[in-house]
Amino acid sequence: MGADLDKWAVKTYESNLGPHGVCKDIRKIRRFPKAEVIIGGPPCQGFSQLGSHIPNDPRNQLWRHYYRAVTQVRPKVFVMENVPELLKSAEFASFRELAEGLGYRVGADVLNAADFGVPQRRKRAIVIGALNKVPSLPVPTHFDLKSADLFSIDKEPWVTLKEAIGDLPLDPDGKNWHIGRNPTPKSKERYRCIPEGGNRWDLPKRLMPECWIRKVSGGTDLFGRLWWNQPAFTIRTEFFKPEKGRYLHPQADRPITHREAARIQTFPDEFIFVGSKIEVAKQIGNAVPCRLARAIAKEVKRLLTG
């Protein structure tokens, strides 16, 4: 069973994994089916550095329903994913205490997706709990060439953006979500001003919005162009808007496409996405990168099989 409040995410889930998705508010699910493993990602906006940090944000309490599922099902293993700030929160401290009271051993840490073969520097808190066994977090398989040491000898270098999307047409062909936007002439002129690795500060003042001219510090990723020889930065749900972050293609004068973002999240090209452009972008940006998920799954398998 897979449950989500987003009906398009559920349709995508079912298109790839089978007809056992449930589109429902978790607070309204009274009974959860039996399972050996529970995997969940309570909403992260309340914890995120990008959020508005609303006091007593109700989204921060949805972990209680994840915990309710754990108490009902009593799986052998559970996995929870969120933004790094979760691990410093009072909510996580409460969750950990409650889970350990049920007999679970809990391991938690912040993992960088780039360390697991994902062409993206994306840090996420991963929590693994196991009954009567000591869980460990997966060991990185890749490393940053800039910080190589003796412990890197048996690892692969970080996967670069060139390796991930370099074979796709520079001009989006519209196939399999390799779709472009229709920017205004001014936007195109702005794109042309940004060099590889550059950002909004490379724009001449005549092309800068007034709010950017007034704000003389911060925001170095806004309107940023990616590098070919490095992993991308975190892909979020509005990666098609360069004013939201470092989302300009390293070479082409445009934002990255949905297909390029999916590649950066390590979705295979045959994975089926269902929904509008905006809905699919949300699914891509909210996902745990597939190669990171695979590394976590291997640890779960170890705990289940010994």
C-alpha positions as CSV (number, residue, x, y, z in Angstrom):
1,M,0.0,0.0,0.0
2,G,1.2,3.5,-0.8
3,A,-0.7,6.5,0.5
4,D,-0.6,10.2,-0.4
5,L,-2.9,13.2,-0.4
6,D,-1.7,14.2,-3.9
7,K,-3.9,12.3,-6.4
8,W,-1.4,12.7,-9.3
9,A,1.4,11.3,-7.2
10,V,-0.8,8.3,-6.4
11,K,-1.6,7.9,-10.2
12,T,2.1,7.9,-10.9
13,Y,2.7,5.4,-8.1
14,E,0.1,3.0,-9.5
15,S,1.4,3.4,-13.1
16,N,4.8,2.1,-12.1
17,L,4.2,-0.1,-9.0
18,G,0.7,-1.5,-9.2
19,P,-3.0,-0.7,-8.2
20,H,-2.4,-0.4,-4.5
21,G,-2.2,3.3,-4.1
22,V,-4.5,5.2,-1.7
23,C,-5.3,8.9,-2.2
24,K,-6.3,9.9,1.3
25,D,-5.3,12.2,4.2
26,I,-3.2,10.0,6.5
27,R,-5.2,11.4,9.5
28,K,-8.3,9.8,8.0
29,I,-6.7,6.3,7.6
30,R,-7.9,4.4,10.6
31,R,-6.3,1.0,10.0
32,F,-3.0,0.3,8.3
33,P,-2.3,-3.1,6.6
34,K,0.2,-5.5,7.9
35,A,3.8,-4.9,6.6
36,E,7.4,-5.8,7.4
37,V,8.5,-2.3,6.4
38,I,7.0,1.1,6.7
39,I,8.5,4.0,4.7
40,G,7.3,7.6,4.9
41,G,8.2,11.2,4.5
42,P,6.0,13.5,6.6
43,P,5.7,17.0,5.1
44,C,9.0,18.9,5.4
45,Q,7.9,22.5,4.8
46,G,7.5,23.2,8.5
47,F,11.2,22.2,9.2
48,S,12.8,23.5,6.0
49,Q,15.1,26.4,6.0
50,L,13.1,27.7,3.0
51,G,9.8,27.5,5.0
52,S,8.2,30.4,6.8
53,H,8.8,28.7,10.2
54,I,5.2,29.1,11.4
55,P,5.1,28.6,15.2
56,N,3.3,25.3,16.0
57,D,3.0,24.5,12.2
58,P,0.4,21.7,12.0
59,R,2.4,20.0,9.3
60,N,5.1,19.4,11.9
61,Q,2.7,17.2,13.8
62,L,1.9,14.7,11.0
63,W,4.8,12.5,12.2
64,R,2.4,11.5,14.9
65,H,0.3,9.7,12.3
66,Y,3.4,8.1,10.9
67,Y,4.2,6.9,14.4
68,R,0.5,5.7,14.7
69,A,1.1,3.5,11.7
70,V,4.2,2.1,13.4
71,T,2.4,1.3,16.6
72,Q,-0.4,-0.4,14.7
73,V,1.6,-2.4,12.3
74,R,4.8,-3.0,14.4
75,P,7.0,-3.5,11.3
76,K,10.4,-5.1,11.6
77,V,11.9,-1.9,10.0
78,F,10.8,1.6,9.4
79,V,12.3,4.4,7.4
80,M,11.6,8.1,7.6
81,E,13.0,10.9,5.3
82,N,12.9,14.6,5.8
83,V,15.0,17.8,5.6
84,P,18.2,17.9,7.7
85,E,16.6,20.3,10.2
86,L,14.2,17.6,11.4
87,L,17.0,15.9,13.4
88,K,17.5,19.1,15.5
89,S,13.8,19.5,16.2
90,A,11.8,18.7,19.4
91,E,9.4,16.7,17.2
92,F,12.2,14.2,16.2
93,A,13.3,13.9,19.8
94,S,9.8,13.0,20.8
95,F,9.5,10.5,17.9
96,R,12.7,8.8,18.8
97,E,11.8,8.5,22.5
98,L,8.4,7.0,21.6
99,A,9.9,4.6,19.0
100,E,12.6,3.4,21.4
101,G,9.8,2.8,24.0
102,L,8.3,0.3,21.5
103,G,11.5,-1.6,21.4
104,Y,13.0,-0.1,18.2
105,R,16.7,0.8,17.9
106,V,16.9,4.1,15.9
107,G,19.7,5.3,13.7
108,A,19.6,8.7,12.1
109,D,21.9,10.9,10.1
110,V,22.1,13.4,7.2
111,L,23.1,11.9,3.9
112,N,24.2,13.7,0.7
113,A,22.7,12.1,-2.4
114,A,25.9,12.9,-4.4
115,D,27.7,10.4,-2.1
116,F,25.6,7.6,-3.6
117,G,25.9,8.2,-7.3
118,V,23.3,10.9,-7.7
119,P,24.3,13.9,-9.9
120,Q,23.0,16.3,-7.3
121,R,24.2,17.7,-4.0
122,R,21.0,17.1,-2.0
123,K,21.2,16.6,1.8
124,R,18.4,14.7,3.6
125,A,17.8,13.4,7.0
126,I,17.3,9.6,7.0
127,V,15.9,7.8,10.0
128,I,15.9,4.0,10.2
129,G,14.4,2.0,13.1
130,A,14.6,-1.8,13.6
131,L,13.2,-4.2,16.2
132,N,15.9,-5.9,18.1
133,K,18.6,-5.0,15.7
134,V,21.0,-2.1,15.4
135,P,20.4,-0.2,12.2
136,S,23.2,1.6,10.4
137,L,23.0,4.2,7.6
138,P,24.3,3.2,4.2
139,V,28.0,3.8,3.5
140,P,28.8,6.3,0.7
141,T,29.9,4.9,-2.6
142,H,31.1,8.1,-4.2
143,F,33.2,11.1,-3.2
144,D,34.0,14.7,-4.1
145,L,37.3,14.9,-6.0
146,K,38.0,18.2,-4.2
147,S,38.1,16.4,-0.9
148,A,39.7,13.1,-1.7
149,D,41.6,11.2,1.0
150,L,42.7,7.7,1.8
151,F,39.1,6.7,2.6
152,S,38.2,7.6,-1.0
153,I,40.3,4.9,-2.6
154,D,37.5,2.3,-3.0
155,K,34.9,4.9,-4.1
156,E,33.8,6.4,-7.4
157,P,34.0,10.2,-8.1
158,W,30.7,12.1,-7.8
159,V,28.6,11.8,-10.9
160,T,28.6,15.0,-12.9
161,L,25.8,16.8,-14.7
162,K,27.4,16.1,-18.0
163,E,27.3,12.4,-17.3
164,A,23.7,12.6,-16.4
165,I,22.1,14.8,-19.1
166,G,24.9,15.4,-21.6
167,D,23.3,13.1,-24.2
168,L,20.0,14.9,-24.3
169,P,19.3,17.4,-27.1
170,L,20.2,21.0,-26.2
171,D,16.9,22.0,-27.9
172,P,14.1,20.2,-26.1
173,D,12.4,17.9,-28.5
174,G,9.2,17.4,-26.4
175,K,9.7,13.7,-26.1
176,N,9.4,11.9,-22.8
177,W,9.1,15.2,-20.7
178,H,12.1,16.8,-22.4
179,I,9.9,19.9,-22.6
180,G,10.9,23.6,-22.6
181,R,9.2,26.8,-21.6
182,N,8.2,29.8,-23.7
183,P,10.2,32.6,-22.1
184,T,9.8,36.2,-22.9
185,P,12.4,38.0,-25.1
186,K,13.7,39.7,-21.9
187,S,14.1,36.4,-20.1
188,K,16.0,35.0,-23.1
189,E,18.3,38.1,-23.0
190,R,18.8,37.5,-19.3
191,Y,19.7,33.8,-19.8
192,R,22.4,34.8,-22.4
193,C,24.1,37.0,-19.8
194,I,24.7,34.2,-17.3
195,P,28.0,32.2,-17.8
196,E,28.4,28.7,-16.6
197,G,28.5,28.8,-12.8
198,G,27.2,32.4,-12.8
199,N,24.1,33.9,-11.2
200,R,21.9,37.0,-11.1
201,W,24.9,39.2,-10.3
202,D,26.1,38.7,-13.8
203,L,23.1,40.5,-15.2
204,P,23.5,44.2,-16.2
205,K,21.4,46.5,-14.1
206,R,19.1,47.2,-17.1
207,L,18.0,43.6,-17.0
208,M,17.8,43.3,-13.2
209,P,14.4,43.5,-11.4
210,E,14.2,46.4,-9.0
211,C,14.0,44.0,-6.0
212,W,17.3,42.4,-7.0
213,I,19.0,45.8,-7.4
214,R,17.8,46.8,-3.9
215,K,18.9,43.4,-2.3
216,V,22.7,43.6,-2.6
217,S,23.5,40.5,-0.6
218,G,22.4,36.8,-0.5
219,G,20.7,34.7,-3.1
220,T,23.8,33.6,-5.0
221,D,21.9,30.7,-6.6
222,L,19.0,32.8,-7.9
223,F,19.1,32.8,-11.7
224,G,22.2,30.6,-11.5
225,R,23.6,28.5,-14.2
226,L,24.8,24.9,-13.5
227,W,28.2,23.5,-14.2
228,W,28.8,20.6,-16.5
229,N,31.6,19.1,-14.5
230,Q,29.8,19.1,-11.1
231,P,26.6,17.6,-9.7
232,A,23.6,19.9,-9.7
233,F,22.3,21.6,-6.6
234,T,19.1,20.5,-4.9
235,I,16.2,20.0,-7.4
236,R,13.0,21.5,-6.0
237,T,9.5,21.5,-7.3
238,E,9.9,24.7,-9.4
239,F,13.1,23.8,-11.1
240,F,11.7,25.2,-14.3
241,K,11.8,28.8,-12.9
242,P,15.4,30.0,-12.8
243,E,14.4,32.9,-10.6
244,K,13.9,30.3,-7.9
245,G,17.4,28.8,-7.9
246,R,20.4,27.5,-9.9
247,Y,18.4,25.9,-12.6
248,L,19.8,27.2,-15.9
249,H,21.2,24.6,-18.2
250,P,25.1,24.7,-18.2
251,Q,25.2,25.4,-22.0
252,A,21.7,26.1,-23.5
253,D,20.0,29.4,-22.7
254,R,17.1,28.0,-20.9
255,P,16.1,26.3,-17.6
256,I,16.5,22.6,-17.3
257,T,13.6,20.5,-18.6
258,H,11.5,18.0,-16.7
259,R,13.4,15.1,-18.3
260,E,16.7,16.6,-17.2
261,A,15.4,17.2,-13.7
262,A,14.2,13.5,-13.6
263,R,17.7,12.4,-14.7
264,I,19.3,14.5,-12.0
265,Q,16.9,12.7,-9.5
266,T,18.1,9.4,-11.1
267,F,14.7,8.3,-12.4
268,P,15.1,5.9,-15.3
269,D,13.8,7.2,-18.6
270,E,11.2,4.5,-18.7
271,F,9.6,5.7,-15.4
272,I,6.0,6.9,-16.1
273,F,4.9,10.3,-14.8
274,V,1.2,11.2,-14.7
275,G,-0.2,14.7,-14.4
276,S,0.3,18.2,-15.8
277,K,3.7,19.9,-16.2
278,I,3.3,21.5,-12.7
279,E,2.1,18.3,-11.1
280,V,4.9,16.2,-12.5
281,A,7.5,18.9,-11.5
282,K,6.2,18.6,-8.0
283,Q,6.6,14.8,-8.1
284,I,10.2,15.1,-9.4
285,G,11.2,17.8,-6.9
286,N,9.7,16.1,-3.9
287,A,11.1,12.6,-4.6
288,V,14.0,10.9,-2.8
289,P,16.6,10.3,-5.6
290,C,16.3,6.7,-6.8
291,R,20.0,5.8,-6.2
292,L,19.9,7.1,-2.7
293,A,16.7,5.2,-2.1
294,R,18.4,2.0,-3.4
295,A,21.2,2.4,-0.9
296,I,18.8,2.8,1.9
297,A,16.8,-0.3,0.7
298,K,20.0,-2.4,0.8
299,E,20.3,-1.5,4.5
300,V,16.7,-2.4,5.1
301,K,17.2,-5.8,3.3
302,R,20.2,-6.4,5.6
303,L,18.1,-5.8,8.6
304,L,15.3,-8.1,7.4
305,T,17.6,-11.0,6.3
306,G,20.5,-10.7,8.6
